[in-house]
């Protein structure tokens, strides 16, 4: 990532941003989740034993092409969510925010959705993906990706592996943001470059120091290499911290004006193409980390200027808000439903209908999860009873954010007035 001098327009956008709404980034979240959906629908080996194909195409040539074209999309979508998670947390963070209040909100954001899908998986996958307490107990507490065993880190609902990384991010953010705020503005790009280099280092260690046998049932590398290079939460911290640094860069007005959204999209296409020629391990993060960072920063600058786009439309913002649920349910709505078809494959039209059915069910289930579980949980448990009593005693209702979740006050500062939050402010995304 270059530290080229920003143009006057980019400087003004950053200086005037005042941590405003980012509706286009909210809309963009849906496309990241959609990339993961297409990746899951193309797999020739399910992560759920006995690892039967998910890909519904009967023609081997078409099935192979569909899988090859979408092989890297899931990795891009997850990496986007991790970088965006750091960006949004830093964007909305204020000095003096109570750490316990922050942790309470973040755990409330993750756990109720996870618990519902966990329970569904416990019932549906009993006897196949679940064989012992040691497989499901780490998953329940969202620490399963810290375990190298494949029957643990991808147990229960396979997409939930990423929650271990998000949990680590949330635990460390209050500690990380303090020194990151002290970094000189002129050194921010150097630190961002160091984070990109860190993603390369993780894969070099995985390729040369981690055992390459036994081979994974779902990737061309070993189970240990897949775990260390992709699933292991500490290895994903580089993406998260990069997002935090990029938020500081945009807010400081140091975003290069020539890195626009169209340019970032072009970089993303090139990075995706590079995934077909670089070593497989580099497709996880390395091939697309710079394009992802460029896209998030460019869209944030555009939103800060008040530019309107179709990504900031009401429909796209809603799709972005339900994207966490849409992502999380795919272990049930794709992997389980496909297992009911007894490995049947179909012609082109039939396969397209199967994929469209998976999409419709996943989106509907994700929306239900968002509206019936996530939002009510945030309203009920996102603030402590003490905070609610304090606001009730002051004669003011607890303020809520754009998705109906309560706003955590800044210690020593002034909480937003009710209704002062505008639709489109992204809540912290979870891949």
N, C-alpha and C positions, 0 to 999 in steps of 0.2 A: 504494500500500500504506500503510495507516494505522499509526501508532505508538501506537494506543490502549493504555491501561494494561492489562497482563495480569492475569488473575485469580489468586488465590492458588493454585488448582489447577494452572494452567499454569506458574507460577513453580516450584512444587514439582516438577513433572514435568521441567522443564529442569534444575533444580539436582541432582536425583537421577538424571538420565539416565546419567551416567558413561559416555557413549559406548557404550551397550549395543547389543544386537542390534536390527535393524530388519526383521523378517521380512515385515511387511505391505508395506513399500516394495519388497522383493524381488518379492513376488507382483504388485505393481502394475506392475512393469516389463513383464510379459507383455502386459498390456492396451495399453500404449503401443506395443509391437511389433505387436500385433494391429490397432491403428488404422492403422499403416503398411501392413500386409498388405491390408486392405480398400481403402485408397487405391490401392495398386498394381493390385488386381484390377479397379478401376472405370475405369481410364484409357482414354480414347478414342484416345489417341496414345501408343504405346510410346516410351520414351526411346532404344530401340535402333533405328537405321535399318533399314528404311524407315519407321519410326514407325507401324506398323499398330496397329489397336485391340487392347487387352487385354480390354476389356469384352466378355463373351461373349453378351450378350442380343441376340437378333435384333430384337425390337420396339424401335423407335427411342425411343418414349416411356418404356418401362421402362429402357432403357439410359441415356437422358438423366437420368432421375430417380435411378437408382443412382449415376451419376457425380456428380451435383449434391449428393446427400445426403452423399457421402463425400469431397467435394472437399477439405475442410480437415482430414480426420482424419490424413493423413500428416504435415502440418505440426505438428499438436498432438503427435503421438507423438515426432517428432524433438526438438521444443523441450522436451518432458518429459525426454527422455534427457539433453539438455545441462544442464538445471538440476539434475537428479538426480546427474549426474556430479560437478559442483562440490560438491553437498551431501555426497555420500558420501566424497569425498576429504577434505573439511574435517572431517567427522565422525570419521574414522579417523586423521587426522593428529596427530602428536605433535611438539613441539619437539625438534630434534636429529636428526630422521630423515635418514639419509644420502641426499643427492640422487641419487647414481649408483645406489644400490639402488632408489630409487623409480622412476627412469627405466627401469631394467632390467626391473622387474616390469610396468610399464605397456606397454612395447614388446612384451614377451613376451605380454601379454594381447591385443594387437592383431594382431601380424604373422603368427603361424602360421595363424590362421583366415583372415586376408586372403589369405595366399599360396596356400592350398588353393583358395579360391573364385576367386582370380585365375587360377590355372592352369586350372581348369575353364572359365572364361570365355574364356581364350586359345584353347582348343581348340574350344569350342562356337560362339563368335561370330567365328571367323576368317573374314575376307572380308566381313563386314557391319559390325560395330562397330569392327573393328580394321583400319586401312588403312596405318599407319606406326608406326615406333618412337616418334615424338613423341607418339602417342596413348596408348601403353600404358606407356611408361617412367615418366612421372610417377605414374601409378596404382600401379605396382609399389612405389614408395617413399612412397605415401600423401600426395603433395603436389599431386595433380591439381586439387583444388578451388581452389588459388591461381591457376590459369590461367583467364582469362575465356572462352577458346574452348569452345564447347559440345561439340565433338568430343573435348575433352580432359577437362574437369571431370566429364562423365558417361560417360566411356569405360569399356570393359570391363564390370564389374559395377556398374550405376548406383547401387545403395544404398551402395556403398563411398565415395561422395563425402563422407559425414559423418566418415569416418576421418581426413581431413585436419584437420577441426576438433578432433577428439579428440586427435590428435597434438599440435596447438598447445596445447591445454589442459594436457596432461601436461608438455610442455616448460616452460610458464610457471608451473605451479602452485607449485613450490618457491620461485619468486621472488615470486609474488603473496601467498602465505599469510603471509609475514613481516610486511608492512605491514598486512594485514587483521587479524592478531592484535593489532595495536597500536591499532586503532580503539576508542574508548570505547564501552562498551555502550550508552550513551544515544544514540550517533550511528549505531548500526547500521541502524536503520530509514531514516534519511535517506540513507545510502549505498545501501540496497536500492532506495529510490525512484529514486535517480539511475541505477541500472542499468536499471530499467524505462524511464526517460526515454531512455536510450541506445538501446534497441531502437526507439523511435519515431524518433529522430534518424537511424538507419541507413536507415529506409524513406523519410524525407523527402528525404534525399540521393539515394536511388535514384530517387524519383519526379520530382525536379526538376532534378537535376544530371547524371544518367546518361542517355546517349542512349536514346531509346525506339524506335529502329529498328536493325537489322531485327528483326522479330517472331520470338519463339521458336516452335518447332514444337510445344511441349508446354504452353505457358502463354499467357495473353492479353497478356503484356508482352514486352519485348524480351529477347533472350538476355543482354545486358549487365545489364539491370535484374534479371533472375532470378539471375544470378551474384552481383552485388553485394549484393542484398537478401536472398538465401537461402543461396547456396553458399559465399560468400567467408568463410573461417574467422575473420579478425579481427572481422567483424561479429557473429559468434555468441559472442564473449567476454562480452558483457553478460549472457547467460543463464547461462553458466558461473559467472561471478563472483557473480551473484545467488544461485546455489545455495550457494556458499561462505559468503556473508553470512547466508543463512537458517539454515545449520547453526550458525553462531555465535549467532544469535538464539535458537534453540531451546535450545542448550547453556547460554546465559546466563539462561534462564528468562524471556525477554522475549516469548514468543509469546502473542498475545492469546487468552484463554480462549474467547472467543466464536467464534473461527475454528476450528470443528470440522470433522471430515471430511464430515458431511452438508452443512454450509454451503459447504465448498470444492467439493463435487460440484455443488451448485446453481450456484455461480459458473462452473464449467467448462461446464455446459450453456448458461448465458447467454453465455459467451464464444464457444462454438461457434456459437450462433445469431447472434451479432454478426458472425461471419465472412461471413454472407450479405448484409450490408448495408454493410459498410465497404469502402473501396478494396481491390482484390485484394492489394496488397502488404502490407496490415495483417493478412491472414490468416496470413502466415508465422509471426509471433511476437506482434505487438502485441495482437491481439484476445484472446489466451488466456494471456499471460505471467503476469498477476496470478492467475488461477484456478489455473494450474499450480503457481506458488510456494505458494499457499495450500494446495493439496492435499498437496504434499510435506511442508510444515511440519506440517500437522495430523495426517497419518498418522504422521510421526516422533514427535510428542508422544504420540500414542496408544500407539505401540510402547514409548516410554520409560516410560510408566506401567505397562507390562506387560499392557495390554489384549489380549485374544485376539479374532481375527476370522477369517473364512473366508479372507481374503487371506494369513494367516500359516500356513495349513494346509500339510502336506507337499507336496501336489500343486501348490499355487500357488507355493510356494517353488521347486520343481523347474522349473516352467514359467518362472518369472522367471530362473532360472539359465541356462536354454537360450535365453533371448530374444535374446541377441546373435547366436547362430548362426542362429536362426529369422529374424531380420531380414536378416542378411548374405547368406543363400542365395537371397533372393527374386529377385535378378536372373537367376538360373538357373532356379529352380523355377517362376517365373511367366513372366517375359519370354521365356526360351528355349523352355519347353514350349508356350507360347501360339503361338510362331512356327512350331512344327511342325504346327499345326492349319490353316495356310494361310488364316487370316482367317475361318474358319467361325464362324457364330453359331448360337445354339440357342434353343429355347423356354425357358420359365421353369424347368421341372424340369431340363432338360438343362444350363442355365446354372448352376443351383445345384449340380448335381453336379460341373461343371467347377471351380467355386470351392472346393467341399469337397475335390476332388482336389488342387488347388493347395495348400490348407491342410495336408492330410495329408502331402503330399510335403515341403512346407517345414518342418513341425514335425519330421518324421523326419530330414531332412537336417540341421536345426539341432541336434537332439539328438546325432546322430553327430558333428557338428563339435565340440560341447561336450565330449563324453565321450572321443572318440578323438583329438582334436587339441588343444583348449584346455587341458584338465586335465593331460594328460601333458606338454605343453610347459611349463606353469607349474611342475609338479613338477621337471622336468629343468633348466629354464633360468631359473626365477624367482629363484633364488639363485646367487651365484657359487660356484665350487669352493672358494674360500678360506673363505667363510662356512660351507659344508658341512663343511669340514675342521675349522674351529674348533669347531663344535658336536659333531662326532664325537669330537674330542679331549677335549671336556668330558664325554663319555659320555652325551650326550642326542641323540635323533633330532631332525631339523629339524621344528619345529612346522608344522602345516598349518592352513589356514583351512577354512571350511565347505564349500568346493567342492574341497578337496584341494590347493589351491595353497599354496606355502610362505609363511609369515609373515615379513616383513622386520623385523629387529630395530630398535629405536630406539637411536640412538647415545647412549651414556652412560646408557642405561636398561636395563630388563630385558625380555627377550622373553617373550611369553606361554608358559606351560607347554604341552606337548603335550596336546591334548584340551581345553584351556581355552576354545577358541572354540566357540560354540554355533551350531547350524544356524540359518540365517535372517539372518546378518549379510550385507548386500548387498555383493557385489563391485562394482567400478566398472562401471556399465552403459555400453554403447556402442550408439548408435542405428544 
